[in-house]
Amino acid sequence: EEVADTEIPAASKKMSSISSPLRAIIRLRRRYRVQKKSRLHLELPREKSSELAHARLLQRQLSLTRTSLYGPSMSFLNQSSFETSQYFTFDTSVEQYAMKKCRRKKNRRKSRIVLYPDKTKRYLPTEEKSKAKRCLLLLIVIIFFQILNAIENLDDNLQKYDLDGLEKTMNREVFGQKVAVESIMELLKDYLATHIHNKPLVISLNGPTGVGKSHVGWLLAKHFRSVMDNDFVLQYFVMHHCPNGVAPLTCEIDLSKKISDMVTRAEIEEKIPLLIIDEVELMSPVLLDTLSQFFEPNQTNEFLNAIYILISNIGGGEITKFVIQNASAELLHQQKGAEELLSIVQPVLIDAHPLWKSADIIPFVLLEKSHVINCFLEEMRREGLYPDQKHIENLASQLGYYTTGDKQYSRMGCKQVVAKVNLL
């Protein structure tokens, strides 16, 4: 009996040495599970469905069957753990599985990446060829080439008439009319850029005597004769072609025939004719009425493709008065001054005859003394004379001038320059 009593404490010591680590392990697992379940309860809402309750009951029964295999000591320890928790298991909980499943669904909804199978080729689906797209592309190409061809034709027309050379010549030989020359060149470039028009181009050069209107007409005729045949340029001087003794009806028939023949020949050659009519203020009302009929837009195509240059002194008095009154304001060299001067001259011309409603009016202003000196220099060079500056200034001083402040404007412009040079 004493031996048995001594063996019992030894066995209990062995049991205690084994059970104490197990108890510590079980205690740690119990705390870990409690913390994990408390976190899951906070993250997920509690589900009340019958399927979840049934799954928890099955897990509880499974845990009870597992704990019965460890003996009475383990069952005692597990019993105390079940008093604090609902179930004990080493498997993944249903709540954790539901949370993972919910996260997977959300990820699938957000994902836009196409996942191809491993054994298939990765390529985009073949697009069906559309005939409408081909037709649209062909139409765009055709329109592009038409626009390109039109731009090239514009450049060809301008090069054919050599308007750049004309502009250089006029800037070199026309003095004191910078705004007028720029306006004339702008109108010619816009009109000659194409051969299709809805009305003829009518340019009216108006101003006092000797300011360069007839000289500009002569330069235009000379230039267009050099780039076209002489048959497509007509200079009509009223005093020469229709003198006082000739009946107006005869002049009317003659002018109509000349214009019709020239525009018809120009249409066949695909060229734009130039008609320069000087001394328009001397034309009879019958001739003005006949001329205005050629300016109307409702005509056949050959009469629409023509350029008319009208030269007259009508409005010269108004231009002279405006220049003298605004000599100190420097309006003559500005666009604002040109527009104001045009608003003064245009009503005077329309009162003279309605044909000026169809014309682009370009006023020519008075020439200063420095411009008259340049006229003497150019004329002397043309005649082969030595241009002595003092002699030229002496000749220029012999002419009459309007004096306004520190500026002097010639009363007759450069009209008397040729006569003065011929006396040398």
C-alpha positions, 0 to 999 in steps of 0.5 A: 500500500505504501508503494501504491501511495508513492506511485500515485503522486508520481503519476499525478506529477507526470500528468500535471507536467503534460497537461499544463502546456496543453492548458496553456495552448488551449488557453491561447487558442481560446483567446485567439478565437474569441478575438477573431470572432469579435472582429468578424461580428464587428465587420459583418452584419449578423445573419439570421437566415436558417441556413447559417444557423444550421451550419453553426449547429453542425460545426458545434456537433463536430467540435463536440465529437472531436473534444470527446476523443481527448479524455475527461481532462480535455473535456473539462477544459473544453467545457469551460471554453464552450461556456464563454464561446458558442463553438470551437473549430479549427476550420474556417468560419462561415462568416469569414467565408461569406466575407471572402465571397462578398469581396470576390464579387465586388472585385469581379464587378470592378475588374475590367480586364479580360481573362483569356483561357490558357489554351486559346490565342489572345487577339481582338475580334475581327472587324467586319469591313463596312462599305459605307466607311470606304465610300466616305473615305473615297469622298473625303479624298475626292474633296481634298483633291478638288480643294487642292486643285482649286488652290493651284488654279488660283495661284496659276491665274495670279501668275498668268496676269503677273499682278506682283509685277504690276504692283511693283511698277505702280508703286514705282511710277505712281506718286502720292497715291499709296492708298489708291494703289493698294485698293486697286491691287486688292480688287484686281487680285480678288477678281482675277483669282478665278474665272467664274464671277457673278458680276463684272469688276467696275473700278472708278478712279475719281479725283482732281486734274493731274493726280495720276488717274490717267497715268494709272490707266495707261500703266494698266493697259500697258501691263495687260497688253504684255500678259495678254493679246492686244485684242483683250485691252480697249482704251476708250477716250470719249473726246477721241472716239465720240467727239462733239459733232458725232450723234450720240446714237452712233457712239452708242452703237460703236461702243456696244459693238466694241465691248461685245466683240472683245468679251466674246473673244475673251470668253473663247480664249478663257481670258478676262478683258480690260476696258479703260474708259477715260473722260467719263464726265464728257459722256452723254446720258445715252452713252452712260445708260448703254454702259450701265447695262454692261455692269448688271449682274443678270447677263450671260457669262462672257459679260460677267468676266470683264474689268471696267476702269472708269476715269473721271474728274467728277468729285474732284472739288469735294476731294480737294476741299477734304484734303485741304481741311484735313491736311494737319490731321494725317487722315489722308494716309489712314484707312479711316480717312479713306472711308470718310472721303469715300462717304463724301464722294460716292453720293456726288457720283450717284447723283451724276448717274446711277451706274456708279452704284455698281462701281468700286470708287477709289478717290485720288487725293491732291499731290504734295510738292515733293510728289511733283518733284518726283514727277519731274525726276521721272519725266527727265529720266524718261527723256534722257535728261540729266536730273539736276536737283536745283533745276528741278526744284526751280521748275516745281516752284513755278507751279501753283499750290494750295498752302495749308500750314507747312504743306503745299498741294499742287493745284494741277498735280503733275499735269504741267510737268511734261510741258515744262520738261519739253521746254528744256 
